[in-house]
C-alpha cells in the first residue's frame, strides 16, 4: 500500500489525518525510508517554526506513520535542527575488512582447553597449545600453536568464549545449620543473653587481646571477660565462666554471624549448659544485637579504651573485669529500662522514664507482666508494660557476687561498693606500663 502524504502541509490537515486514521496502524520496515519520510515531513510542515501545540500534533503524526518511538523522534528532530539532514549513523563494516587470523572455532577450542586445565596463565596455556599440535599432532591447534601470550587473553574476551563454550558455575552460598536466624523474644523473662566480641586493635603486626561481652536482655546483667585469642582453647573456658555467672538460668544465647560463636564447639558448650535456644542475627537487621553493641561503647570502650593492649595482659585485664568491674556494673551502676507503650493503632513504642532507672540487681527483683495478646488488650487498646523479670526465685550465686578483696566470700551491696571503689585505680595500675589511659 502506498501512502500519499504530500498534500498534508498544515497542522489542521495533520489533525484531520490523525482523527480519520485513528483505528489504522502504519509501520515502515525500512529504516532509511522512515528517516527520509521524517526529514521531508519536517521540511514540508516547517516544524521548527510551529508553536508548541502544533509541534505535538506533528510528533504524533510522525509516530503514527513511521512507528518510531517518542525518544527516537526527539533525537531525529534535534539532529535535523543541528545539521539539516537525517541519516542512519549506525556503524557498518568496512568494504575491505581485515582477515581474522583466529576464528570463533579457535575461541571455542581455547575455552575447551581452559575448562580442562583450570584456565592457566598465558605462558602455560601457550605451551599446552603448542604441545597439542607439535607433540600430539592435533591439527585443530595449528593456528593456536603460534598464538602469543597477550593474544591468549584477547581471545578469552569474545562472547563465543565466555558464554558459548566455557562452563561457568555461580558461587553457591554456604548455609550453616548452627543456630536459628531470628530475633529472640524473651517476653519479660530473664535468661536471654546477647554476646559480642571487642578487639583491642593491632600494633606493629601484634594482635591485641579480645573482650567478650555477655548481656541479659531483660535485666541487663552483664559479665565481661578478656581472652588472648578467639580460638577454642582460649575462648570456651572464659565463655563458660561468663554464662554460669548469671544469677538465673540462661535460656537463650544470641550472637551475630561471627565464626567465633557460630560453630560446633560453642554449640556443644550450650548443650552442656542446657541452653535450649541458639539464635543469630538476620541480614540487614542491625537491631537484632543492638543491646550488646550499645554496651560495647558505653561500658567496654569507656573502661578499657580503644588503644592497643597486648594479648599477654589478658589475664590481668580479665581479673579486673570479672572481680571489680562486673560487680560494679551489676550492683551499683544504674541503667535505664524501657517501658513499652501500645498506641491506639497497636504499634508498640519504647519510653525511657526517670522512675525506671535502676541497677540490674534492683531490676531483677521487680515484678513484670508478660506481653498481653491483642485479644486480651484493654478497651482503649493502650497499655504500658513495666520493665524487669519476675521475682527472683533465689538470691544470686556466690560466684556472681565475689570481689577481689574477699575471694570465696558472699558480699553484700555495701561491701561490694568498698570492693569496687578502687576499680579505676586498679585498671590504671594495669595499663600504666602500656602507656594506656582508660576513658572515664
GIPE-V399051 format. One record per backbone hydrogen bond with DSSP energy under -0.5 kcal/mol. CO is the residue of the C=O (numbers start at 1). NH is the residue of the N-H. E is the energy in kcal/mol with one decimal. If there is no record, write none. Layout:
CO_NH_E + CO_NH_E
//
This chain:
1_3_-0.5 + 2_4_-0.6 + 3_5_-0.7 + 5_8_-1.2 + 7_9_-0.9 + 10_14_-1.8 + 11_15_-2.4 + 12_16_-2.1 + 13_17_-2.1 + 14_18_-2.4 + 15_19_-2.1 + 16_20_-2.0 + 17_21_-1.8 + 19_22_-0.5 + 21_24_-1.5 + 27_29_-0.6 + 29_31_-0.5 + 30_34_-1.9 + 31_35_-2.6 + 32_36_-2.3 + 33_37_-2.4 + 34_38_-2.3 + 35_39_-2.3 + 36_40_-2.4 + 37_41_-2.3 + 38_42_-2.2 + 39_43_-1.9 + 40_44_-2.6 + 41_45_-2.4 + 42_47_-2.1 + 46_49_-1.5 + 47_50_-1.6 + 51_55_-2.2 + 52_56_-1.7 + 53_57_-1.4 + 54_58_-2.1 + 55_59_-2.3 + 56_60_-2.1 + 57_61_-2.2 + 58_62_-2.6 + 59_63_-2.5 + 60_64_-1.9 + 61_65_-2.0 + 62_66_-2.6 + 63_67_-1.4 + 64_26_-0.9 + 66_28_-1.1 + 69_73_-2.2 + 70_74_-2.0 + 71_75_-1.9 + 72_76_-2.2 + 73_77_-2.6 + 74_78_-2.2 + 75_79_-2.2 + 76_80_-2.1 + 77_81_-2.0 + 78_82_-1.8 + 79_83_-2.8 + 79_84_-0.5 + 79_85_-0.5 + 80_84_-1.6 + 87_89_-0.7 + 94_97_-0.6 + 95_97_-0.6 + 101_103_-0.5 + 103_106_-0.7 + 103_107_-1.7 + 104_108_-2.1 + 105_109_-2.0 + 106_110_-2.6 + 107_111_-2.1 + 108_112_-1.7 + 109_113_-1.9 + 110_114_-2.6 + 111_115_-2.3 + 112_116_-1.5 + 113_117_-2.3 + 114_118_-1.7 + 114_119_-1.7 + 121_125_-2.7 + 122_126_-2.5 + 123_127_-2.0 + 124_128_-1.8 + 125_129_-2.3 + 126_130_-2.2 + 127_131_-2.3 + 128_132_-2.0 + 129_133_-1.2 + 130_134_-3.0 + 131_135_-1.4 + 131_136_-2.3 + 132_138_-2.7 + 137_139_-0.8 + 138_141_-1.5 + 139_142_-1.4 + 141_145_-1.7 + 143_146_-1.3 + 144_147_-1.3 + 148_152_-1.0 + 149_153_-0.9 + 150_153_-0.6 + 150_154_-1.3 + 151_155_-2.1 + 152_156_-0.6 + 154_157_-1.3 + 154_158_-0.6 + 158_161_-0.7 + 158_162_-2.1 + 159_163_-2.4 + 159_164_-1.3 + 160_165_-1.1 + 161_166_-1.7 + 166_168_-0.7 + 173_175_-0.6 + 174_176_-0.7 + 175_177_-0.6 + 177_179_-0.5 + 180_182_-1.5 + 180_280_-2.3 + 186_189_-1.2 + 191_193_-0.9 + 191_251_-1.8 + 191_252_-2.3 + 192_217_-2.5 + 193_254_-1.9 + 194_215_-2.7 + 196_213_-2.6 + 198_211_-3.1 + 200_309_-0.8 + 201_208_-1.1 + 203_206_-1.6 + 205_207_-0.5 + 206_203_-2.0 + 207_311_-0.9 + 209_200_-2.3 + 210_227_-2.8 + 211_198_-2.6 + 211_213_-0.5 + 212_214_-0.5 + 212_225_-2.1 + 213_196_-1.8 + 214_223_-2.5 + 215_194_-3.4 + 216_220_-1.0 + 221_216_-2.6 + 223_214_-2.2 + 225_212_-3.1 + 227_210_-2.6 + 229_231_-1.1 + 231_235_-3.2 + 232_236_-1.3 + 234_238_-0.8 + 235_239_-2.9 + 236_240_-2.4 + 237_241_-1.9 + 238_242_-2.2 + 239_243_-2.2 + 240_244_-1.9 + 241_245_-0.6 + 242_245_-0.6 + 243_246_-0.7 + 249_251_-0.6 + 251_277_-1.1 + 252_193_-2.1 + 253_279_-2.5 + 254_195_-2.0 + 255_281_-1.4 + 258_261_-1.4 + 258_262_-2.4 + 261_263_-1.8 + 263_267_-1.8 + 264_268_-2.2 + 265_269_-1.9 + 266_270_-2.4 + 267_271_-1.9 + 268_272_-2.1 + 269_273_-1.9 + 270_275_-2.9 + 271_274_-1.0 + 274_276_-0.8 + 277_253_-2.4 + 278_180_-2.3 + 279_255_-1.6 + 280_182_-0.9 + 282_285_-1.2 + 285_288_-1.6 + 286_289_-0.7 + 287_290_-1.2 + 289_293_-1.4 + 290_294_-2.3 + 291_295_-1.9 + 292_296_-1.7 + 293_297_-1.2 + 294_298_-2.5 + 295_299_-2.4 + 295_300_-1.4 + 296_301_-2.6 + 299_303_-2.3 + 300_304_-3.1 + 300_305_-0.8 + 301_305_-0.5 + 309_209_-2.0 + 310_313_-1.4 + 311_314_-1.8 + 313_317_-2.3 + 314_318_-2.8 + 315_319_-2.0 + 316_320_-2.0 + 317_321_-2.5 + 318_322_-2.8 + 319_323_-2.1 + 320_324_-1.6 + 320_325_-2.4 + 321_326_-2.6 + 323_404_-0.9 + 324_328_-1.4 + 325_329_-2.6 + 326_330_-2.3 + 327_331_-1.9 + 328_332_-2.0 + 328_333_-1.2 + 329_360_-0.5 + 330_361_-1.9 + 332_334_-0.7 + 335_358_-2.3 + 337_353_-0.5 + 338_340_-0.5 + 339_341_-0.6 + 339_351_-2.4 + 340_342_-0.5 + 340_385_-1.8 + 341_343_-0.6 + 341_349_-2.9 + 342_383_-0.5 + 343_346_-1.6 + 347_343_-2.7 + 347_349_-0.5 + 349_341_-3.3 + 351_339_-2.9 + 351_353_-0.7 + 353_356_-1.1 + 354_357_-1.6 + 356_337_-0.5 + 358_335_-3.0 + 359_363_-2.7 + 360_364_-1.7 + 361_365_-0.6 + 362_365_-0.9 + 363_366_-1.2 + 368_370_-0.5 + 373_376_-0.7 + 374_377_-0.8 + 378_381_-1.9 + 383_342_-2.5 + 385_340_-0.6 + 397_400_-1.0 + 397_401_-0.6 + 398_401_-1.0 + 401_411_-1.3 + 403_406_-1.1 + 406_409_-2.2 + 409_411_-0.8 + 412_416_-2.2 + 413_417_-2.0 + 414_418_-1.6 + 415_419_-2.3 + 416_420_-2.2 + 417_421_-0.7 + 420_423_-1.7 + 422_426_-2.1 + 423_427_-2.1 + 424_428_-2.1 + 425_429_-1.8 + 426_430_-1.5 + 427_431_-2.3 + 428_432_-1.4 + 429_433_-0.5 + 431_436_-2.2 + 432_435_-1.2 + 436_438_-0.5
//
